[in-house]
Amino acid sequence: MRYFFILLVGLFCLASSQSTEVDGQTDTNTELESVLHKKAVAGHANAQYALGLSYSIGKGVPEDFVEAYAWVNIAAAQGQKEAIENRNLVKEPLDRASLSKAQERSREYFKKYVLQVQ
């Protein structure tokens, strides 16, 4: 649980920075997305939840509610408490077609990033 809070604090600190890419220097937001994504695809539920939150608010990654729901949903499926509690909030902006797409992507990610990683 401590790792989760450290991850979230880092997420919001990095995401609130105003770094940009100049002369080939890596954007801080790109670094954040990369770190979270690596942990998320390795099956870490806390990172999956944090990545979903990132997508839901567009910090460190482009705002994408379909992607946000997919990541939060697989974290919830693994028992991540905050993901379970907040999944419906992430679902709110989705229309019926987008929710269907998000659920399909979630099933795909679960097979790929949870079942195959175990």
C-alpha beads as a LAMMPS data file, in Angstrom:
LAMMPS data file: protein, C-alpha beads

118 atoms
117 bonds

1 atom types
1 bond types

-500.0 500.0 xlo xhi
-500.0 500.0 ylo yhi
-500.0 500.0 zlo zhi

Masses

1 110.0

Atoms # bond

1 1 1 0.000 0.000 0.000
2 1 1 2.866 2.369 0.753
3 1 1 4.221 1.826 -2.776
4 1 1 0.831 2.835 -4.152
5 1 1 0.772 6.168 -2.325
6 1 1 4.344 6.934 -3.316
7 1 1 3.425 6.109 -6.906
8 1 1 0.401 8.431 -6.814
9 1 1 2.350 11.279 -5.251
10 1 1 5.012 10.849 -7.912
11 1 1 2.355 10.687 -10.598
12 1 1 0.786 13.977 -9.623
13 1 1 4.096 15.730 -8.983
14 1 1 5.491 14.709 -12.340
15 1 1 2.247 15.292 -14.184
16 1 1 1.938 18.819 -12.845
17 1 1 5.375 19.770 -14.134
18 1 1 5.467 21.883 -17.263
19 1 1 8.374 20.136 -18.997
20 1 1 8.425 20.080 -22.774
21 1 1 10.565 18.353 -25.335
22 1 1 13.401 20.570 -26.512
23 1 1 16.432 19.577 -28.578
24 1 1 15.787 15.865 -28.160
25 1 1 15.336 16.020 -24.377
26 1 1 12.708 13.600 -23.091
27 1 1 9.474 15.161 -21.871
28 1 1 8.773 14.472 -18.166
29 1 1 5.229 13.426 -19.040
30 1 1 6.553 10.853 -21.513
31 1 1 8.874 9.464 -18.840
32 1 1 5.973 9.162 -16.413
33 1 1 3.808 7.335 -18.917
34 1 1 6.680 5.032 -19.749
35 1 1 7.340 4.056 -16.127
36 1 1 3.671 3.483 -15.334
37 1 1 3.097 1.602 -18.564
38 1 1 6.045 -0.731 -17.936
39 1 1 4.742 -1.582 -14.465
40 1 1 1.156 -1.908 -15.701
41 1 1 2.003 -4.332 -18.513
42 1 1 4.070 -6.326 -16.014
43 1 1 0.820 -7.018 -14.143
44 1 1 1.110 -4.584 -11.213
45 1 1 -2.434 -3.628 -10.193
46 1 1 -1.380 -0.395 -8.472
47 1 1 0.400 0.791 -11.614
48 1 1 -2.586 -0.243 -13.734
49 1 1 -4.840 1.855 -11.522
50 1 1 -2.457 4.831 -11.590
51 1 1 -2.151 4.573 -15.383
52 1 1 -5.934 4.493 -15.655
53 1 1 -6.147 7.639 -13.520
54 1 1 -3.529 9.266 -15.724
55 1 1 -5.616 8.602 -18.808
56 1 1 -8.775 9.836 -17.085
57 1 1 -7.291 13.265 -16.350
58 1 1 -4.823 13.544 -19.220
59 1 1 -1.759 13.944 -17.018
60 1 1 1.360 12.385 -18.484
61 1 1 -0.686 10.792 -21.259
62 1 1 -3.431 11.991 -23.600
63 1 1 -6.881 12.084 -21.995
64 1 1 -8.653 8.892 -23.083
65 1 1 -11.624 7.620 -21.102
66 1 1 -11.756 4.277 -22.932
67 1 1 -8.144 3.589 -22.051
68 1 1 -8.709 4.887 -18.513
69 1 1 -11.587 2.507 -17.896
70 1 1 -9.715 -0.455 -19.374
71 1 1 -6.752 -0.013 -17.003
72 1 1 -8.822 0.791 -13.909
73 1 1 -11.089 -2.167 -14.615
74 1 1 -8.253 -4.709 -14.780
75 1 1 -6.770 -3.275 -11.588
76 1 1 -10.190 -3.689 -9.953
77 1 1 -10.431 -7.246 -11.261
78 1 1 -7.204 -7.982 -9.372
79 1 1 -8.668 -6.617 -6.147
80 1 1 -7.024 -3.179 -6.126
81 1 1 -9.238 -1.408 -3.572
82 1 1 -9.161 2.133 -4.976
83 1 1 -9.837 0.828 -8.486
84 1 1 -12.894 -1.045 -7.219
85 1 1 -14.132 2.075 -5.429
86 1 1 -13.524 4.450 -8.370
87 1 1 -14.296 2.310 -11.424
88 1 1 -17.784 3.798 -11.795
89 1 1 -16.404 7.339 -11.678
90 1 1 -14.076 6.539 -14.562
91 1 1 -17.003 4.979 -16.434
92 1 1 -19.256 8.065 -16.139
93 1 1 -17.987 9.985 -19.205
94 1 1 -18.417 6.957 -21.490
95 1 1 -21.411 6.567 -23.760
96 1 1 -22.753 3.075 -24.471
97 1 1 -20.531 2.456 -27.519
98 1 1 -17.419 3.751 -25.756
99 1 1 -18.144 1.629 -22.686
100 1 1 -18.473 -1.449 -24.874
101 1 1 -15.123 -0.636 -26.485
102 1 1 -13.545 -0.050 -23.055
103 1 1 -14.846 -3.364 -21.728
104 1 1 -13.521 -5.221 -24.758
105 1 1 -10.130 -3.544 -24.375
106 1 1 -10.198 -4.410 -20.664
107 1 1 -10.763 -8.102 -21.450
108 1 1 -7.909 -7.979 -23.963
109 1 1 -5.582 -6.299 -21.450
110 1 1 -6.579 -8.714 -18.687
111 1 1 -5.636 -11.694 -20.845
112 1 1 -2.428 -10.067 -22.001
113 1 1 -1.219 -8.224 -18.893
114 1 1 -2.618 -10.283 -16.043
115 1 1 -3.201 -13.886 -17.071
116 1 1 -0.120 -14.229 -19.270
117 1 1 2.115 -12.480 -16.748
118 1 1 1.202 -14.776 -13.846

Bonds

1 1 1 2
2 1 2 3
3 1 3 4
4 1 4 5
5 1 5 6
6 1 6 7
7 1 7 8
8 1 8 9
9 1 9 10
10 1 10 11
11 1 11 12
12 1 12 13
13 1 13 14
14 1 14 15
15 1 15 16
16 1 16 17
17 1 17 18
18 1 18 19
19 1 19 20
20 1 20 21
21 1 21 22
22 1 22 23
23 1 23 24
24 1 24 25
25 1 25 26
26 1 26 27
27 1 27 28
28 1 28 29
29 1 29 30
30 1 30 31
31 1 31 32
32 1 32 33
33 1 33 34
34 1 34 35
35 1 35 36
36 1 36 37
37 1 37 38
38 1 38 39
39 1 39 40
40 1 40 41
41 1 41 42
42 1 42 43
43 1 43 44
44 1 44 45
45 1 45 46
46 1 46 47
47 1 47 48
48 1 48 49
49 1 49 50
50 1 50 51
51 1 51 52
52 1 52 53
53 1 53 54
54 1 54 55
55 1 55 56
56 1 56 57
57 1 57 58
58 1 58 59
59 1 59 60
60 1 60 61
61 1 61 62
62 1 62 63
63 1 63 64
64 1 64 65
65 1 65 66
66 1 66 67
67 1 67 68
68 1 68 69
69 1 69 70
70 1 70 71
71 1 71 72
72 1 72 73
73 1 73 74
74 1 74 75
75 1 75 76
76 1 76 77
77 1 77 78
78 1 78 79
79 1 79 80
80 1 80 81
81 1 81 82
82 1 82 83
83 1 83 84
84 1 84 85
85 1 85 86
86 1 86 87
87 1 87 88
88 1 88 89
89 1 89 90
90 1 90 91
91 1 91 92
92 1 92 93
93 1 93 94
94 1 94 95
95 1 95 96
96 1 96 97
97 1 97 98
98 1 98 99
99 1 99 100
100 1 100 101
101 1 101 102
102 1 102 103
103 1 103 104
104 1 104 105
105 1 105 106
106 1 106 107
107 1 107 108
108 1 108 109
109 1 109 110
110 1 110 111
111 1 111 112
112 1 112 113
113 1 113 114
114 1 114 115
115 1 115 116
116 1 116 117
117 1 117 118
